[in-house]
Structures are given as C-alpha cells and as structure tokens.
Amino acid sequence: MQAIRDEHRETRESMERYILVALFLIEQRWSYIVSREFREDGITAKQWLFMVILGNVFERPPSMQEMADAMSTTHQNVKQLAVRLEDKGLLRIKKDPENRRILRLEPTGRFHEFWAGRDERDSATLKSLFDSLDDEEVKSLFNVFSKLEEASKQRYMEYRKR
C-alpha cells in the first residue's frame, strides 16, 4: 500500500482518487469488523447502522421514509432491515395513528436493553479503529469528515433530483 500511496501523491486528482478508493476499502473493512462484533447477536453492519440512527437521530418514531432519508437509502431497503429487526424484537413497525398509510419505526424495550449492555465492548472496538491516530489527528479527521459528509449530502440530493 505504501507504494500505491507514494504513486498517488503527485497531483490533487491522483490523491482524490486514492482517497475515494481508500474510503470504500475502509468502509468494507469496518463493516466486516462491526458485523463480527455483533455476530453473536445476529446483527449485521447495516442493521447496526439502522439501530444507531434510530436511537440517536429521531425524537419520535420515524416513518420508513424518514429513516430512508436519514440513511441515504431506499424505502425498500429500510423496510427489509426493519422487518428483520422486528423479527428480533428490537423494534415495532406501527401504523401512524394520524395517517394509516405511514409506517413508523418504534424501538422496543429490548432495543434499549441491547444497547445498555454494549457500552464497554463497543468503546474498546471504537478505540481500536482509531488507535493509530493521535488526538490532533482525530480532531482534524473529524473536521474533514464533517465537511465531506455535508458535501456528499448535497451531491446526493442533487443526484436524487435527476
């Protein structure tokens, strides 16, 4: 990998290409790690992401479409994930009382119990993903990723309108 990195230091475009590929590789590897961490619970990386968003982004149970928007995915993908998590007793899919066509995603008591028992293990795994960076590097990375996330959201919305 060092030779590949060195080869891509020549121009901004070359570095951008490297970064794009590296981000996808990191995502693949971290997805594998998360799936392995939650394997005994029968939770995949996508289900984990779904549950993190459900538990941290919304003040009330979101609709399928609100969850799809938050995850930058389709209503169908969210429904598949929700059905699997409902089968595990981690959430309920309920009709909205005001509009019966809207399905809402409500975390269950088991959902909250699941997360309550994970803190120490999850902290250790999270720390291991970033232990090659010092505090300043983490802070810089946080700022860079914040900018990239916002820019990617804007581009995503532009592409959705096409």
C-alpha positions in Angstrom: 0.0 0.0 0.0 2.9 2.4 0.7 4.0 2.2 -3.0 0.4 2.9 -4.1 0.2 5.9 -1.7 3.5 7.3 -2.9 2.4 6.9 -6.5 -0.7 9.0 -5.8 1.0 11.9 -4.1 1.8 13.6 -7.4 -1.4 15.6 -8.1 -4.6 16.6 -6.3 -6.7 14.4 -8.7 -4.5 11.4 -8.1 -4.7 11.9 -4.3 -8.5 12.3 -4.6 -8.7 9.0 -6.5 -6.7 7.3 -3.8 -8.8 8.8 -1.0 -12.1 7.6 -2.7 -10.8 4.1 -3.1 -9.4 4.1 0.4 -12.7 5.3 1.9 -14.5 2.4 0.2 -11.9 -0.1 1.4 -12.1 1.3 5.0 -15.9 1.1 4.8 -15.7 -2.6 3.7 -13.2 -3.5 6.4 -15.1 -1.7 9.2 -18.3 -3.2 8.0 -16.7 -6.6 8.4 -15.4 -5.7 11.9 -18.8 -4.4 13.0 -20.6 -7.5 11.6 -18.1 -9.7 13.5 -18.6 -7.7 16.7 -22.4 -8.2 16.5 -22.4 -11.7 15.1 -23.4 -13.4 18.3 -26.4 -11.0 18.5 -27.3 -11.8 14.9 -26.9 -8.2 13.8 -25.3 -7.1 10.5 -23.4 -3.9 10.0 -26.3 -2.4 8.1 -28.7 -3.4 10.9 -26.3 -1.8 13.4 -26.2 1.4 11.4 -30.0 1.4 11.2 -30.2 1.0 15.0 -27.6 3.7 15.7 -29.6 6.1 13.5 -32.9 5.1 15.0 -31.6 5.5 18.6 -29.8 8.8 18.1 -31.3 10.9 15.3 -35.0 11.0 16.0 -37.0 12.4 18.9 -40.1 10.4 17.9 -40.5 7.1 16.0 -39.6 7.9 12.3 -41.5 6.9 9.3 -39.9 4.4 6.9 -39.2 7.3 4.5 -37.7 9.5 7.2 -35.4 6.6 8.1 -34.6 6.0 4.4 -33.7 9.7 4.1 -31.5 9.6 7.2 -29.7 6.5 5.9 -29.4 7.8 2.3 -31.1 4.6 1.0 -34.4 3.5 -0.3 -37.7 2.9 1.4 -37.5 -0.8 0.3 -34.1 -1.3 1.9 -35.3 0.3 5.2 -38.3 -1.9 5.2 -36.2 -5.1 4.7 -33.9 -4.0 7.6 -36.9 -3.0 9.8 -38.7 -6.4 9.3 -35.5 -8.3 10.3 -35.1 -6.1 13.4 -38.8 -6.5 14.2 -38.4 -10.3 14.0 -35.5 -10.0 16.6 -37.8 -8.0 18.9 -35.7 -4.8 18.6 -38.4 -2.6 17.1 -42.0 -2.4 16.1 -43.4 -1.4 12.8 -46.6 0.5 13.6 -49.2 2.4 11.6 -49.2 6.1 12.2 -52.4 6.9 14.1 -53.0 10.1 12.1 -52.2 8.6 8.6 -52.7 4.8 8.4 -50.6 4.7 5.2 -47.4 5.7 7.1 -45.5 3.1 8.9 -43.5 4.2 11.9 -40.4 2.5 13.5 -40.5 2.3 17.2 -37.7 1.0 19.3 -38.7 -1.6 21.9 -37.6 -2.2 25.4 -35.3 -5.0 24.1 -33.7 -2.3 21.7 -32.7 -0.2 24.8 -31.6 -3.3 26.8 -29.4 -4.3 23.8 -27.6 -1.0 23.7 -27.3 -0.8 27.5 -25.2 -3.9 27.7 -22.8 -2.9 24.9 -21.0 0.2 26.2 -17.7 -1.3 27.4 -17.2 -3.6 24.4 -18.2 -1.0 21.9 -15.8 1.5 23.4 -12.9 -0.9 23.1 -13.8 -1.7 19.4 -14.2 2.0 18.6 -10.9 2.9 20.2 -9.2 0.1 18.2 -10.4 1.6 14.9 -8.7 4.9 15.7 -5.8 4.0 17.8 -3.3 4.7 15.0 -4.3 8.4 15.3 -3.3 10.9 18.0 -5.8 13.4 19.4 -5.0 16.2 16.9 -5.3 13.8 14.0 -8.7 12.7 15.3 -9.8 16.3 15.6 -8.6 17.1 12.1 -10.2 14.0 10.7 -13.5 14.9 12.4 -13.4 18.3 10.8 -12.6 17.0 7.4 -15.2 14.3 7.6 -17.8 16.8 8.7 -17.1 18.8 5.5 -17.1 15.7 3.4 -20.4 14.4 4.9 -22.1 17.7 4.3 -20.8 18.0 0.7 -21.8 14.4 0.0 -25.3 15.0 1.3 -25.7 18.0 -1.1 -24.4 16.0 -4.1 -26.6 13.0 -3.1 -29.7 15.3 -3.0 -28.7 16.7 -6.4 -28.4 13.2 -7.9 -31.8 12.2 -6.4 -33.5 15.1 -8.2 -32.2 13.9 -11.6 
